[in-house]
Each structure stands twice: as C-alpha cells, then as structure tokens.
Amino acid sequence: MKFIGKNKLDDKEFINNCDKLRELTWHRGEKQREYEERIKNNCPLKLEKDCFKKEESNKRYNPTKLDESYTKNELENLNGEEWRFLSNTYYTKYAVSANGRVAFFSAGKYHILFQDDKNNDGYLRLDPEGNYNLDHKIEVYKLIAMGFLGKKSGDGYDVHHIINDGYNCRPGNLILLTRAQHNLVHMSDEQFEIHKNNIANYLKEK
C-alpha cells in the first residue's frame, strides 16, 4: 500500500490530496470500531491482510525465536527483506525493515526486537521486557519513518498513519505531514467544514 508514492507533501500537493487522506484517516470524535468498519467496507486502497488484526501483525514484526540475531551482512541479505540502518542521532545502533521490524546492535550482532503495545495506546514500542539498553519510549513507527521516509528530529513534520492501524508500521502506511496538515486530516467533519474552502489560508496561518 502506498499513498501517491511520496514520503511527504508540500502544501499544494496536500490540498490536492486532502480529501483522499481524510477518506482513509480516523477523524476526531469517531470511535475506533466505527472507523475500522468504515475502512473495511469502503476503502479505495487495498488493505493489508493483517489490517486491524494485532495477533496477525505480531507474526510479522516480532522475532521467530527468543534471540533472532544476525551480522550486518546477514541482515542485509535476509530473505529479500529490505533493511535500513539509521544514522539519526541517538539511533545509530538501530536498523528497521520494510516489514515494520526493528533490530538493535548489541554484542556484535543485530537482534530483532520484540514489539508490544504495553501502554495500551495503540502504538508499538520496543523490548517490553527491558532486555536491551535502548529507547523504550519511542514508538516504532517513528523509527521506521527515520529509515524509510527521511524523518529528522526537529524537521517540523509529524509521522501520520494513513490507515489508523498502529500495528502497521510499514513505510507504505506512513507519510510525513506538517502539524497543520496533520490537524486538518484528523479534524472532525464539523471542524473540517469550517476550513475546507480556505485550506491554503489555514496552512499559512499555522
């Protein structure tokens, strides 16, 4: 799944695609269950088979054994899975994959990390048992965005889930939006009605 094939949108591109993004996105005030039914019944994109299925998603992003570890060369050639090695400050020991997996370099190898929604906020974090000395607070989708979307600290962009499934952190389900763009996408229909004819002005003012 890929939304218009871009990692981020300038304001003109956003205006042209705002309705499409809102069609796919959860709106404030909308119950998650209602949103999921809306997307399942009327989605213009082909949904992943594990969409909104946490247990199915677990099989994709979690390691297959207690310590699944590889050298850098082994990881780069692992079953055709695309991996990116992060260069962002504080995260140079991390590697992320197009399947939403994360590996951490320790003791000479990259270890595939367990992910879980331990905070019950709908977003995955790493190493719930605390086996590694890493950032346990950062959400997985932000790391994936660093590797595949070019997200940088302080760049003014939010990472947005196109389909509001926090267990799908594949690059194709993520896009970088400015804070103003992000606000517009998630507005309730009532809020958006106020701004829809003046989106350009809203983006400039924010």
Helices and strands as residue ranges (DSSP letters): H 11-24, H 32-41, H 54-61, E 69-70, H 72-76, E 83-85, E 94-97, E 102-106, E 109-112, E 115-116, E 125-126, H 140-148, E 157-161, G 171-173, E 174-178, H 179-186, H 189-195, G 196-198, H 199-205
